[in-house]
Amino acid sequence: MRTIFLHLHPARINESSIRFNRTFGLGGMAALLILVQIITGILLRFYYTPIPAEAYNSVLFTKNQVLFGQFIRNIHYWSGVFLLLLAFLHFLRVFLTGAFRDDRKINWLFGLFLLVLIVLLNFTGYLLPWDQLAYWAITVSTNIIGYLPLVGESLRTMIISGKELNADTLRTFFTFHTAVLPFLLLLVVLYHFWRVRKAGGVLIPGADENPEMVPVMPNLVFKEFIVALVLIAVLFTFSALFNAPLLEKANPAYSLNPTKAPWYFAGVQELLMHFHPFFAAFIIPLTVLGFLAWIPFLKYDEAPTGHWFISAKGRASSEATAKFAVAVTLAGILFNEYVLNFEVLLSPVPAFISNGILPLMILFGFMAAYYRYYLKRYSLSKAELVQAVFVFVMVAFIVLSLVGIFFRGKDMALAYPWNV
């Protein structure tokens, strides 16, 4: 057992790197939840039948007839939700401490890939219950893919194996969810952890030339064990209190109102409420992904230090940018919903311009004004400026997602959460 731990960690480790507030254990907790997903997924496979005529009934049988079946299903569902949230928080932590540059930039790309894989695992598993919620959420999500130019409709047809969800769709999603994606995820996770160790572990602020080294056992392993126990306790308690959602069996002839994409795609669905589909489903998401993949390869003026938000000035600019992002995003949503709809106002103009280029140019105008009157005023370094842009993008995405999840009611109109 000791040898196994030493494969995961070096024999001795810098004492300052194992403080809990250095990483909050986010990466380790995500790895543990992957293991929980695999174990509970294997147990659920014993009773699941990936055929539309039987899938829903097999889930009901597991839920009502199998000993602890509902509890195992709850654990599997909520661990998938927690995994995505923790992976996203880990992604934010890595960026905001500067641990994505220099010899860590390749691992940053693999981390992005891992985040995409986790989203795909949640997405492919979402359809498997074959209830109304799953059927129409996946229908909405795959319709978004259809908005991609030239190849969108062909890509959507290939993914769902037809024009609408069918038995081949369920079989394909089941295969990817239970075999292809978990295998790929495990390979990338192992490589990701290896790259972290190769880069010297956690990036530590003001590392000394002769740091105090302590044995990894029990100093680090004991802390990991405690964090794992707390996470399992929280997960089990949550699973005992809240059941995984399950509506009536899927009915292609009757759609839900509102029909929403899975919660992790709510931000993109909200964008579709305000932008032309070409911009909402293609230009904006692709630009964000390109930005995230590009930032490690920029030439910065100083080396990363491991300090949160780089500096006091970087923290202040990030806080101001976060407030600006919340204000601009909410104002844009409310303005478009209740005051002015460019597509209606400029109906003679092609929607590509009136509901695409025009609102995007207005958004860039606000960002340019903010840069001129705030960011430039404080003479941010390139690293601090990139961080401010990153914070704006992430906060805007979070606000869009929260609005899409909690404030969209019947016919996708804005409504209070208790009326949704």
Phi, psi and omega in degrees: 000320180298322180296321179299314180296325181286340172288327180278330182227158171289166181295323179231151187218151177298125185300323182290342182279348185257010172295139187297322183284003175285317181229347184061014178066019188295316180296317179295320178295321177297319179297320178296319180293329174298317178297317178298319178300317181295314183295310181291327177296319178298317180296320181290331180297333181299333186243355184269140177239114185279055177230131184308322183291340185237345185302310183297316180294326178292326175292318177299319179298315178299319183291320190255335188248333184275135179301122183062017181298316179297320181295317179295319178296320177298316180299316181297317182293309186288330176293328175294319177294312180297323180299315181294319179295315180293322178296322178293318177296322176297320177299316177295317181298316180299316180292312187288350173255005176077013184274043180230006186246174177058235184283001179256001187292325178294321179293331174299318179294320177292327175296319175299318179298319178298319179298319177296318179298320180294320175299316180295323177297316177296320183294312181291328178284339184298327185281337193301325177296339179056042174257181183299318181299312182293315184300312186279333175294317179289326176299313179298316182297316181288333174295327176299320178299325181297344179281348179298140183292145174067301188258356188303307183293322178294320179294318178298316179298321179293318183294317183261005175058043178154191180276337176217168183298138184209189182298322178295324177299312182297318180295319179295314179298319180297317181296315180292322183289325187258347184228298189294305185292318177299319179297315179295320180298316180298318179299313183290323178299314179299316179294322180298314178295322179297319179294323177299313180295321180296327180280000178100015179082209182292139176287121188251129178294135175056044182298134179281159176291329179237072183292155177282119182259138180232155178298139181293332175247121009261001192303311180270316185298322179297317178296319178298322180295317180295315179299319180297317179297317180296316180298315179297320179297316179296315180298314181293320179296314179299319181290331177285332184268328187233120179281147173298139184296143175203113177264194178291167183301146183304134178229102182300342183272352183226112182266153176287156175222109006279153174261112185244149172289165173307153190304329182283351173253008183296327179297318178292320178296324177293322175302323180295340178284344189233345182233156172304140183308325180300322180279318184290322185261349186230296187298307184293309179299319181293322178296318179296314179298319178297319178298315181295324179283336186273328189300328179293339187264002174290155176268116182259158184283336183221159180284152178294142184251345184088356178286142175297131177061020174073305185201175177298321178292322177294322178294315181297317180293326179291319178297317179294321180294321179298316178296319179297318180296317179298313182296313182294317182294311179295319179297318178297318179297311182293320180297315181290329183281320190244341187251301189217124174250110185299326182294324178282316182297320182251049184303327178291339182276140177306139182301331178303326181269308186293325183247010180233284183297316185297306180296329178292321178294324177296317178299314178297327178296316177297318180295320179295319178295319178297317179298317184293318188264351179232298186297316180291327180300325182265008174049061180288148172288171180300319180297318180291325178292315177300320179298319179297318178297317179301313181299317179301312182297314183293316181293318178299318179296318180296317179297315178301318181294315181297319177296315181296324182282313192254343188238016174249118182251216184303135183059022178063025175279152177297137180205159175292150184305324181285352176254359182283000000 
